[in-house]
Amino acid sequence: MSNIPSMQIKQASMTLVKMYMKRLTIELESIRNSDRESSQDSLLLQGVHFAYKAHQVIFLATFC
């Protein structure tokens, strides 16, 4: 039973991470689609996509 609160905290934090990464991805894509694209923005966007995919794998391994 003592494991349930920690699982709920993990789920809540994963939800927040997912929301943040989606928001960041949208912001970076809007920058990328403008004329001001830089290589740093592109690399950051790739990093966010990678982190999001890694988050999905960890989330599935933890909760499924």
MDAnalysis code that builds the backbone (N, CA, C; Angstrom):
import MDAnalysis as mda
import numpy as np

u = mda.Universe.empty(192, n_residues=64, atom_resindex=np.repeat(np.arange(64), 3), trajectory=True)
u.add_TopologyAttr("name", ["N", "CA", "C"] * 64)
u.add_TopologyAttr("resid", np.arange(1, 65))
u.add_TopologyAttr("resname", ["MET", "SER", "ASN", "ILE", "PRO", "SER", "MET", "GLN", "ILE", "LYS", "GLN", "ALA", "SER", "MET", "THR", "LEU", "VAL", "LYS", "MET", "TYR", "MET", "LYS", "ARG", "LEU", "THR", "ILE", "GLU", "LEU", "GLU", "SER", "ILE", "ARG", "ASN", "SER", "ASP", "ARG", "GLU", "SER", "SER", "GLN", "ASP", "SER", "LEU", "LEU", "LEU", "GLN", "GLY", "VAL", "HIS", "PHE", "ALA", "TYR", "LYS", "ALA", "HIS", "GLN", "VAL", "ILE", "PHE", "LEU", "ALA", "THR", "PHE", "CYS"])
u.atoms.positions = np.array([
    [0.814, -1.196, 0.000],
    [0.000, 0.000, 0.000],
    [0.860, 1.263, 0.000],
    [2.008, 1.237, 0.653],
    [2.827, 2.448, 0.741],
    [3.402, 2.836, -0.618],
    [3.333, 1.938, -1.573],
    [3.854, 2.201, -2.913],
    [2.911, 3.070, -3.742],
    [1.619, 3.083, -3.398],
    [0.622, 3.797, -4.192],
    [0.879, 5.301, -4.233],
    [1.134, 5.990, -3.110],
    [1.416, 7.431, -3.207],
    [2.636, 7.741, -4.075],
    [3.673, 6.931, -3.984],
    [4.851, 7.195, -4.810],
    [4.538, 6.968, -6.288],
    [3.701, 5.988, -6.597],
    [3.292, 5.764, -7.992],
    [2.487, 6.958, -8.502],
    [1.615, 7.507, -7.643],
    [0.815, 8.663, -8.043],
    [1.703, 9.882, -8.275],
    [2.712, 10.056, -7.449],
    [3.652, 11.162, -7.625],
    [4.421, 10.986, -8.926],
    [4.869, 9.766, -9.208],
    [5.585, 9.499, -10.462],
    [4.694, 9.785, -11.663],
    [3.447, 9.344, -11.603],
    [2.528, 9.577, -12.715],
    [2.281, 11.068, -12.914],
    [2.095, 11.799, -11.816],
    [1.861, 13.239, -11.917],
    [3.074, 13.955, -12.491],
    [4.265, 13.561, -12.056],
    [5.465, 14.214, -12.577],
    [5.676, 13.867, -14.045],
    [5.378, 12.642, -14.443],
    [5.487, 12.271, -15.849],
    [4.485, 13.051, -16.698],
    [3.299, 13.276, -16.162],
    [2.299, 14.063, -16.878],
    [2.789, 15.489, -17.081],
    [3.372, 16.079, -16.039],
    [3.913, 17.434, -16.159],
    [5.053, 17.496, -17.166],
    [5.929, 16.508, -17.138],
    [7.042, 16.466, -18.095],
    [6.501, 16.376, -19.514],
    [5.519, 15.539, -19.711],
    [4.931, 15.372, -21.043],
    [4.316, 16.684, -21.529],
    [3.579, 17.375, -20.651],
    [2.975, 18.650, -21.020],
    [4.046, 19.682, -21.364],
    [5.098, 19.742, -20.571],
    [6.176, 20.698, -20.810],
    [6.878, 20.412, -22.133],
    [7.176, 19.151, -22.392],
    [7.879, 18.802, -23.628],
    [7.020, 19.085, -24.856],
    [5.716, 18.834, -24.766],
    [4.836, 19.154, -25.889],
    [4.816, 20.659, -26.138],
    [4.721, 21.437, -25.057],
    [4.703, 22.893, -25.201],
    [6.015, 23.399, -25.790],
    [7.121, 22.890, -25.301],
    [8.430, 23.292, -25.804],
    [8.594, 22.907, -27.267],
    [8.126, 21.732, -27.629],
    [8.208, 21.289, -29.020],
    [7.419, 22.218, -29.930],
    [6.221, 22.592, -29.512],
    [5.397, 23.504, -30.312],
    [6.096, 24.849, -30.478],
    [6.654, 25.373, -29.385],
    [7.362, 26.655, -29.457],
    [8.562, 26.576, -30.393],
    [9.342, 25.516, -30.259],
    [10.537, 25.383, -31.093],
    [10.176, 25.175, -32.559],
    [9.105, 24.435, -32.815],
    [8.690, 24.239, -34.201],
    [8.214, 25.544, -34.817],
    [7.555, 26.391, -34.029],
    [7.121, 27.677, -34.571],
    [8.324, 28.557, -34.890],
    [9.370, 28.474, -34.073],
    [10.596, 29.220, -34.350],
    [11.268, 28.652, -35.592],
    [11.312, 27.328, -35.668],
    [11.976, 26.668, -36.789],
    [11.280, 26.999, -38.100],
    [9.962, 27.117, -38.056],
    [9.207, 27.387, -39.273],
    [9.302, 28.844, -39.709],
    [9.790, 29.694, -38.849],
    [9.981, 31.084, -39.246],
    [11.307, 31.207, -39.989],
    [11.592, 32.386, -40.449],
    [12.824, 32.612, -41.210],
    [14.058, 32.647, -40.319],
    [13.887, 32.629, -38.997],
    [15.006, 32.797, -38.070],
    [15.588, 31.480, -37.585],
    [15.418, 30.418, -38.309],
    [15.914, 29.112, -37.861],
    [17.427, 29.140, -37.667],
    [17.860, 28.590, -36.558],
    [19.300, 28.472, -36.313],
    [19.626, 27.015, -36.022],
    [20.878, 26.688, -36.117],
    [21.277, 25.306, -35.848],
    [21.074, 24.956, -34.377],
    [21.224, 25.942, -33.486],
    [21.005, 25.674, -32.056],
    [19.547, 25.324, -31.794],
    [18.619, 26.057, -32.409],
    [17.198, 25.755, -32.244],
    [16.876, 24.363, -32.777],
    [17.467, 24.037, -33.903],
    [17.239, 22.723, -34.501],
    [17.760, 21.606, -33.592],
    [18.952, 21.804, -33.044],
    [19.513, 20.804, -32.126],
    [18.673, 20.678, -30.863],
    [18.195, 21.799, -30.351],
    [17.358, 21.771, -29.155],
    [16.067, 21.016, -29.430],
    [15.469, 21.263, -30.585],
    [14.246, 20.557, -30.953],
    [14.493, 19.056, -31.061],
    [15.601, 18.669, -31.660],
    [15.943, 17.248, -31.752],
    [16.123, 16.645, -30.358],
    [16.733, 17.402, -29.454],
    [16.912, 16.930, -28.080],
    [15.593, 16.731, -27.367],
    [14.654, 17.653, -27.595],
    [13.333, 17.534, -26.978],
    [12.610, 16.310, -27.525],
    [12.680, 16.098, -28.826],
    [12.051, 14.907, -29.416],
    [12.655, 13.629, -28.830],
    [13.970, 13.604, -28.687],
    [14.631, 12.429, -28.116],
    [14.189, 12.213, -26.668],
    [14.168, 13.292, -25.882],
    [13.768, 13.178, -24.474],
    [12.328, 12.697, -24.361],
    [11.468, 13.174, -25.258],
    [10.071, 12.755, -25.229],
    [9.946, 11.262, -25.530],
    [10.679, 10.791, -26.518],
    [10.641, 9.358, -26.846],
    [11.209, 8.523, -25.699],
    [12.301, 8.990, -25.095],
    [12.878, 8.272, -23.953],
    [11.894, 8.251, -22.793],
    [11.201, 9.362, -22.581],
    [10.189, 9.448, -21.525],
    [9.082, 8.431, -21.763],
    [8.651, 8.277, -23.021],
    [7.602, 7.310, -23.324],
    [8.059, 5.890, -23.024],
    [9.278, 5.558, -23.378],
    [9.811, 4.213, -23.132],
    [9.894, 3.948, -21.631],
    [10.421, 4.908, -20.878],
    [10.547, 4.749, -19.425],
    [9.174, 4.652, -18.787],
    [8.233, 5.491, -19.234],
    [6.885, 5.478, -18.680],
    [6.221, 4.124, -18.918],
    [6.333, 3.609, -20.126],
    [5.728, 2.310, -20.432],
    [6.374, 1.187, -19.630],
    [7.684, 1.251, -19.467],
    [8.383, 0.214, -18.707],
    [8.019, 0.277, -17.227],
    [7.735, 1.470, -16.733],
    [7.448, 1.648, -15.310],
    [6.010, 1.291, -14.961],
    [5.060, 1.693, -15.809],
    [3.659, 1.595, -15.431],
    [2.866, 0.532, -16.182],
    [3.464, -0.147, -17.104],
    [2.700, -1.167, -17.846],
    [3.181, -2.560, -17.530],
])
